[in-house]
Amino acid sequence: MEKLRLHGFNNLTKSLSFNIYDIAYAKTERHRQEYIEYIDELYNADRLTAILEQVTEIIGANVLNIARQDYEPEGASVTILIAEHPVDPTPEEMTATPGPLPESVVGHLDKSHITVHTYPESDPDSGISTFRADIDVSTCGLISPLKALNFLIHSFDSDIVIMDYRVRGFTRMEDGKKIYIDHEINSIQNYMDADTKEKFEMIDVNVYQENIFHTKMMMKNFDIEQYLFGAGSNEFEEDELAEIQRRLHKEMQEIFYSRNLSDGPR
């Protein structure tokens, strides 16, 4: 097997991890099953592969190998191994910047790996159905996974996004000094486009001294019509609609804060 010739000697590992959630309400068992089938087909292995191939273009890498799998009864996984580009990366490719939106993708990609796993599921008691996509973009060296940030958020129907960014390891300078991070950052939010910041409520939990950055996002505006699957709001009584909205809010709050919440007084 031919060995890869690596460019440079930047040993820093930069990892960007997402949990992206889409929430819906499906009244009947048939509607819940239809939601799972719909979302499972929408984000099947072929579609996920296309998204990740776009990511490789954005961050500046070459695809070495693609492994993908659809599962029964639902779910899919894709892993792409990526390798260094055969020519020197440009200064723009080496800079941690927000990167393009889905409709304006240009560029190419290089090192390490990109993975995505999907988890459609439904609660038979509350009617709440949830789709989760777990995404990891890990690069070694000069290129930055932060360039894929906006593209990935806009590539999914994102109601809640939970992100982690971490720079690990070190790279040694010619004088022997070790560098533990090679770009300025105090929040993942620095790399988001204005449209994303406007649509989402956000909180940060960062450990600056360890180069660990954590951001949670939840959609601000709530339009019940956008969350009903298989039925419109006119098919529900007013009090029933209010109960559905309460359940959806509770589900989103629980995911956002990573804890189960009591129902409280109604």
N, C-alpha and C positions, 0 to 999 in steps of 0.2 A: 504494500500500500504506500503510495507516494506521500511523503511528508509535506505538510503545508509550510511555506516560508512566511513567517510572521513579520510584519512591518513594525519597526520601533521596539520599544521595551517598556511600554506603559502597562504595569501589572494591576492597575485598579480595576475592580469589578463593580459595575454600576447596575443595580437591579431595580426595576420598576414593576410593582405588583398591583393588580386591580382585583377587586370584587365588584362586579357590576350587576345590579338587580333591576329586574322589570317586575312590577306588581300588577295584578289584575283581580277582578272579582268575577267568578263564574257561578251562576245561581244553581244550576242542576249538575248532576253527575255527568250527563252527556256533554254539557258545556265545558266542564272542567277537563274532560278527556280531550275535547276538541281543542281547547287552549293548549294543552301539553303537546298535542300532535302538531298544531300550527307553529308554535314556537320552536319545536324540535326540528321541523322542516325548514323554518326560516333561518335557523342557525345550525344547519347540518355541517358535516365535515368539509364539504366542498366550499360552502360559503365562508366558513371560518378560515379555511386555507387561503382563500382569496384575500381576506382581511389581513391575515398575517404576512402574506407576500407583499401587500402594500406597505405594511410596517417595515419590512426589510428594506424596501426602496427608500422609505423616509429616513431611516437612521443611517443608511449607507453601508450595506453589507451584501454579500453573495450567499445564495442558498446552497448549502451542501447536500442536505437530505430532508425530505418531508415524510413524516409518519402520521397517518390520520386514520380515525376509526369512528364510525357511528355505532351506537350501542342499542341493544334491546333491553327494556322496552323504550327507553329514550336516553338522550345525552350523546355527546360527541367529544372527541379529544383530537387535538392536532399539536404536533411538536415539529419545529423546524430548527435544524442545526445550521448555523451560519458561520462563515469564515471571512477572513480579512480580504478586502478588495485588492485586486492585483496592482492597482496604481495608488500613489500616495493620496490620502484623503485631503480634501480641500479645507482651508481654515473654517469655512462655514460648517462643514460636517463635523469638525472637532469641537465646535462650540455648543454648550448647552443652551438651547433656545426653545421657545414654545413649539416650533414646527408648524406645518400646514394643517388646514382643515381638510375633510374628506374630498371636497370638490376641487382642491388645488394641489394634489399630490405630485411632487416632482422629486427626483433624486435616486439614490441607490443605497444598498445596505451591506453589513460586514460580519461581526463576530459573535460567538457564543450560541445562545439559543432563545427561542420564543415558543411559548406554550399557551394553549387555551383548553379549558375543560368546561363543559356546560352541565347544569343540574336543573332541569325542569321538575317542579313538584307542586302538589296541591293539598290543601287542608280540607278533608271531606266534611268537617263540622262547620267551619266558618265560611266556606266558599272562596277563600283567598287562595290564589294561585301565584306562584313565584318562580321566576326564571333567574338563575344565577350563572354568570360567566366568570371564571377565574382565569386571569391572564397574567403571565410573567414575561417580561422582556429583560433579558440579562445580557450585558455586553462587557467585553474586556478591552481595555485600552482607551483610545482617543475618542471613539464615537459615543454618543449619548442616547440612552433610551428615552430621555425626556422629550425628544423630538416627536415621539409617537403619541404623546399624551393627549393632545386635542383630537387627533384622528380617531383614537380608540374610544374616547368618550362619546364622540358623535357617530360612531359606527354601530352602536347598540341603542335600544330604547332604554335609556338610563334614567331610572327614578332615584336610585341611590348608588353612589360610587364610593368605595372605600379604597384608598391608595396608600402604598408604602414605597418610599424611595430610600435606598441605602447605598452608600459607597463603602466598599470593603477593601482590605488589603492596603498595600502601599506600592509606590514606584520610587526607585532610587535615582537621584540626580547624579550628574558626573562627579560632583564634589562629595558624594556619599550621603547627602541629606535625603531623608525620606519624606515623600509627599503623600498625604493621606486623602486628599481631595484636590481636584485640579480645576474647580470652577466655583464661582460664588453662588450660594443658595441659602435662603433662610426659611423658605416655604415652597412646597410643591405649587402653591397658588401662583407663584411668580411666573410659571410657565403656562398658565391657562389663558385662553383668549377671552376678550371682554364679554362675548355672548355667553360663554359658560359661566363666568362669574355672576352675570346678571340673573341667570336662570336658577342657580343653586344656592341654598344656604350651606355654609362651610364652617368647619372648625378644624383646628390644627392641634396635634399633640406631637411635638418635636423634641428630639434629644440632640441638640446641636453639637455637643462635644463628641458624640459618637457618630456623627454624620448619618443620623436616622431621622427621616421626615415622614409624618403620617397626616393625611388629610381625609376627612369625611365630608361627603356632599349629599344633600337631599333636595329634590326638586321643590322650589318655593310655591309655585302656583298649582292649585289642585282643582282640576276640572273633572267631575265625576264621570262625565261621558267618556273620557279617555281611559277609564279604568274598568268599564263594564264590558265583559266579553260575552258575545252571543245575545245581548239584549240592550235596549236603549233605556234611558232614565224614565221615559213615558210608560214603560211597562211595570213600574213599581209604584206602590203607594208612598206618600210623602214620608211617613214614619219608617217604612222599610228602607227607603233610600238613605235616610239619616243614619240608620243602623249600619248599613253597608259602608257609608263614609267613615263612621266611627271605627269599624273593623279595619278598613284600609289604613287609616291614620295610625292605629295601634300597631299594625304590622310594620309599617314604615318606621315608626319610632323605635320599635324593638330591634329592628335590623340596624338602624342608625346608631343606637346606643349600646348594641350588643348585650341586651339583657331582656328578660321577660318582664312585662309590666302588668300590674293588676288592672282589672276592668274598672274598678272604682264605681262611684254612684252613677246611675244612668238618668 
